[in-house]
Amino acid sequence: MATVDNPVDREITENLTRIRDRISATAQKWSRAATDVELVAVSKKQPIERLEAALKAGHRIFGENRVQEAKAKWPELKSRYMDVQLHLIGPLQTNKAKEAVALFDVIQSVDRLKLARILAKEMADADRQIPVYIQVNTGEEEQKAGVGPGEADDFIRQCREDVGLDVQGLMCIPPAGEQPAPHFALLVKIADRNGIKKLSMGMSADFETAVQLGATSVRVGTGVFGLRTE
Ligand SMILES: *Cc1c(COP(=O)(O)O)cnc(C)c1O
């Protein structure tokens, strides 16, 4: 690793090391391989110097929740760090699908047929097939994106068979103020019965529970970068 010579670089490097250590320790405790859990560093609303610090520390997997914001930051960073893998983890409007396909390497928030069809078309037009995850609204919250747990099987089948998307994973965001474990367990169940291998679940406050229950991606923002500038 390169020498760390300023306070921000040092802070982010230490944070990354600490989160990775906690992921490894939890994986080990539950007889999982630490290498089966990837850390998606959620860089939304963070200053560029903090993103740069993570890149300099060797981190390459990042998550953003808004297309416009990601577009303002990442094309330049990606031109310098070509092996960056950028995940879209927030709701996607159909009129941003083309930009999303151009910029992101994984789209974790597919949750309706219209969006699925437009993504498939934009991927075909761009000759760029990128993996998608289906977002499941495990808490069936009115205001939250995601397909309901009861509709997930049908939706996954349609995305795969009718639309032709490469559905590799499921994603969920448990309701605030509830125990996350039952939501993670529900996501695992839906994945298992649909032959889905990847599970994006767990954030700064609950990623260890998610790793225990089978997460293959944890999405950690503040734990890596510190508090966001709102
Ligand atoms: C912001 C965000 C995160 C990261 O949240 P932290 O609590 O900062 O770790 C994870 N997932 C999604 C979908 C987010 O929008």
The ligand as an SDF file (V2000), in Angstrom:
LIG
                    3D

 15 15  0  0  0  0  0  0  0  0999 V2000
  -26.8560    5.4650    2.0270 C   0  0  0  0  0  0  0  0  0  0  0  0
  -27.1050    4.0370    1.7600 C   0  0  0  0  0  0  0  0  0  0  0  0
  -26.3180    3.0410    2.3830 C   0  0  0  0  0  0  0  0  0  0  0  0
  -25.1940    3.3380    3.3580 C   0  0  0  0  0  0  0  0  0  0  0  0
  -25.7240    3.7240    4.5880 O   0  0  0  0  0  0  0  0  0  0  0  0
  -24.7620    3.9050    5.8840 P   0  0  0  0  0  0  0  0  0  0  0  0
  -25.7050    3.8240    7.0110 O   0  0  0  0  0  0  0  0  0  0  0  0
  -24.1270    5.2400    5.7220 O   0  0  0  0  0  0  0  0  0  0  0  0
  -23.7840    2.8130    5.8630 O   0  0  0  0  0  0  0  0  0  0  0  0
  -26.5820    1.7230    2.0710 C   0  0  0  0  0  0  0  0  0  0  0  0
  -27.5590    1.3810    1.1990 N   0  0  0  0  0  0  0  0  0  0  0  0
  -28.3350    2.3050    0.5930 C   0  0  0  0  0  0  0  0  0  0  0  0
  -29.3880    1.8500   -0.3530 C   0  0  0  0  0  0  0  0  0  0  0  0
  -28.1400    3.6550    0.8470 C   0  0  0  0  0  0  0  0  0  0  0  0
  -28.9140    4.5560    0.2330 O   0  0  0  0  0  0  0  0  0  0  0  0
  1  2  1  0
  2  3  1  0
  2 14  2  0
  3  4  1  0
  3 10  2  0
  4  5  1  0
  5  6  1  0
  6  7  2  0
  6  8  1  0
  6  9  1  0
 10 11  1  0
 11 12  2  0
 12 13  1  0
 12 14  1  0
 14 15  1  0
M  END
$$$$
